[in-house]
Amino acid sequence: MLSTQIARYVSLYRSLGRKFSEQERLLRQYAAFAERFGDRHTRVQRIYDWCHTASSQNVARHRYDAARNFSLFAHAEDPDNEVPPVGVFGRGKRPRPTPTIIEADQVRAIMAAALNVPPHGTISPYTYHYLFGLLAATGLRISEALALQCNDLVEDGLVVRNGKFGKQRLIALQPSTRQALEAYIAIRAKHPAKCNDLFVTIRGRAPHKVRAHVVFVRLARLLGYRGATGTAGMRLHDLRHTFAVRSLESCPRDREAIAHHMAGLSVYLGHASIANTYWYLEATPVLLRDIAAASEQLFQGEAA
């Protein structure tokens, strides 16, 4: 069965230290689709048909790449498995969406609105209130924040154990951020929980990250910060973008200082490469003006 082969394929990659959760999700969808037709091996046409049901070109490409990589693995064990050609649904990375820089008063309004998230009288409204506040104050990824445990708040800061690529790091906290987390922990102690997750909902465990995204977008729409369904606008991840941009804007206008600050920010944000951190310069108008001025001086043969 395809599902059995996929389970072994996923297990192999996890034994190499990879999470492989997104690939597993896609491949299980593919297996369910193909097995409805009685497929016991990968079939090129079936992979095409499955990818054509995707909601967008980008989703289709991700599906295709996942299915093709699996088919290579399956074909190596059994030549009856067909391998589709490379690049049928396009190549290249998805372009980064234009970030929305969220103003401080907007963050406060969203946090206040979160206290009215149903069901009232439960831990959930407080969870979203403090969760969004922590993301804004630290620039954590939503997956990192939701993976926090109660004992991850330590004397030296906050231990992030679920960073990208399994990396762990310690981030420093402002006194006000620590006080807010301690206030939330005190509230959490009054509500039953089924695990040691720091942020929990009425279910007694951390909400799924998709749920956190949905709650944030609904609140942004309610407050008029985002348009109707189907339109682009403020996203939960923009709290991380805003943290990075404001951090760079507060840096002294000295290229050496910016370089040191960029290196520190890259570690703080948990980036695999500092190149990912330099991308934030594109969303930092204050520094972009300085960069443009220095570039013009270089073009004119002057010392930047």
ChimeraX attribute file (.defattr): number of C-alpha atoms within 10 A of each C-alpha:
attribute: neighborCount
match mode: 1-to-1
recipient: residues
	/A:1	11
	/A:2	19
	/A:3	17
	/A:4	10
	/A:5	17
	/A:6	21
	/A:7	13
	/A:8	11
	/A:9	17
	/A:10	18
	/A:11	15
	/A:12	13
	/A:13	12
	/A:14	13
	/A:15	9
	/A:16	8
	/A:17	10
	/A:18	13
	/A:19	16
	/A:20	13
	/A:21	11
	/A:22	10
	/A:23	18
	/A:24	17
	/A:25	12
	/A:26	17
	/A:27	23
	/A:28	16
	/A:29	14
	/A:30	23
	/A:31	23
	/A:32	14
	/A:33	16
	/A:34	21
	/A:35	15
	/A:36	8
	/A:37	9
	/A:38	11
	/A:39	15
	/A:40	16
	/A:41	20
	/A:42	25
	/A:43	17
	/A:44	17
	/A:45	11
	/A:46	15
	/A:47	22
	/A:48	17
	/A:49	13
	/A:50	19
	/A:51	22
	/A:52	17
	/A:53	10
	/A:54	14
	/A:55	9
	/A:56	10
	/A:57	13
	/A:58	16
	/A:59	16
	/A:60	20
	/A:61	22
	/A:62	19
	/A:63	24
	/A:64	27
	/A:65	21
	/A:66	18
	/A:67	26
	/A:68	21
	/A:69	15
	/A:70	20
	/A:71	25
	/A:72	17
	/A:73	15
	/A:74	21
	/A:75	15
	/A:76	10
	/A:77	10
	/A:78	12
	/A:79	12
	/A:80	13
	/A:81	19
	/A:82	18
	/A:83	20
	/A:84	20
	/A:85	9
	/A:86	12
	/A:87	12
	/A:88	12
	/A:89	17
	/A:90	14
	/A:91	12
	/A:92	8
	/A:93	8
	/A:94	9
	/A:95	6
	/A:96	7
	/A:97	8
	/A:98	12
	/A:99	18
	/A:100	17
	/A:101	19
	/A:102	19
	/A:103	11
	/A:104	10
	/A:105	9
	/A:106	13
	/A:107	16
	/A:108	15
	/A:109	14
	/A:110	22
	/A:111	21
	/A:112	17
	/A:113	18
	/A:114	23
	/A:115	18
	/A:116	16
	/A:117	18
	/A:118	11
	/A:119	11
	/A:120	11
	/A:121	12
	/A:122	15
	/A:123	25
	/A:124	24
	/A:125	22
	/A:126	23
	/A:127	25
	/A:128	26
	/A:129	20
	/A:130	21
	/A:131	23
	/A:132	21
	/A:133	20
	/A:134	20
	/A:135	21
	/A:136	23
	/A:137	17
	/A:138	21
	/A:139	22
	/A:140	23
	/A:141	19
	/A:142	21
	/A:143	15
	/A:144	17
	/A:145	24
	/A:146	21
	/A:147	20
	/A:148	20
	/A:149	18
	/A:150	16
	/A:151	11
	/A:152	16
	/A:153	18
	/A:154	12
	/A:155	9
	/A:156	10
	/A:157	16
	/A:158	19
	/A:159	18
	/A:160	21
	/A:161	17
	/A:162	17
	/A:163	19
	/A:164	15
	/A:165	12
	/A:166	11
	/A:167	12
	/A:168	14
	/A:169	14
	/A:170	17
	/A:171	16
	/A:172	15
	/A:173	17
	/A:174	11
	/A:175	10
	/A:176	10
	/A:177	17
	/A:178	18
	/A:179	12
	/A:180	15
	/A:181	19
	/A:182	14
	/A:183	12
	/A:184	19
	/A:185	15
	/A:186	11
	/A:187	13
	/A:188	22
	/A:189	10
	/A:190	10
	/A:191	13
	/A:192	14
	/A:193	19
	/A:194	10
	/A:195	12
	/A:196	15
	/A:197	20
	/A:198	23
	/A:199	26
	/A:200	24
	/A:201	22
	/A:202	17
	/A:203	12
	/A:204	18
	/A:205	17
	/A:206	24
	/A:207	19
	/A:208	12
	/A:209	17
	/A:210	11
	/A:211	10
	/A:212	18
	/A:213	14
	/A:214	13
	/A:215	15
	/A:216	22
	/A:217	21
	/A:218	17
	/A:219	20
	/A:220	22
	/A:221	15
	/A:222	14
	/A:223	13
	/A:224	10
	/A:225	16
	/A:226	17
	/A:227	14
	/A:228	11
	/A:229	10
	/A:230	6
	/A:231	8
	/A:232	12
	/A:233	18
	/A:234	20
	/A:235	20
	/A:236	21
	/A:237	18
	/A:238	19
	/A:239	28
	/A:240	22
	/A:241	21
	/A:242	24
	/A:243	19
	/A:244	25
	/A:245	22
	/A:246	16
	/A:247	15
	/A:248	21
	/A:249	16
	/A:250	12
	/A:251	16
	/A:252	12
	/A:253	13
	/A:254	9
	/A:255	13
	/A:256	10
	/A:257	11
	/A:258	17
	/A:259	13
	/A:260	12
	/A:261	16
	/A:262	22
	/A:263	16
	/A:264	14
	/A:265	18
	/A:266	19
	/A:267	16
	/A:268	17
	/A:269	21
	/A:270	23
	/A:271	17
	/A:272	14
	/A:273	11
	/A:274	15
	/A:275	12
	/A:276	11
	/A:277	20
	/A:278	16
	/A:279	12
	/A:280	17
	/A:281	17
	/A:282	12
	/A:283	19
	/A:284	18
	/A:285	12
	/A:286	15
	/A:287	20
	/A:288	14
	/A:289	11
	/A:290	14
	/A:291	15
	/A:292	11
	/A:293	13
	/A:294	15
	/A:295	15
	/A:296	13
	/A:297	13
	/A:298	12
	/A:299	11
	/A:300	10
	/A:301	9
	/A:302	10
	/A:303	9
	/A:304	13
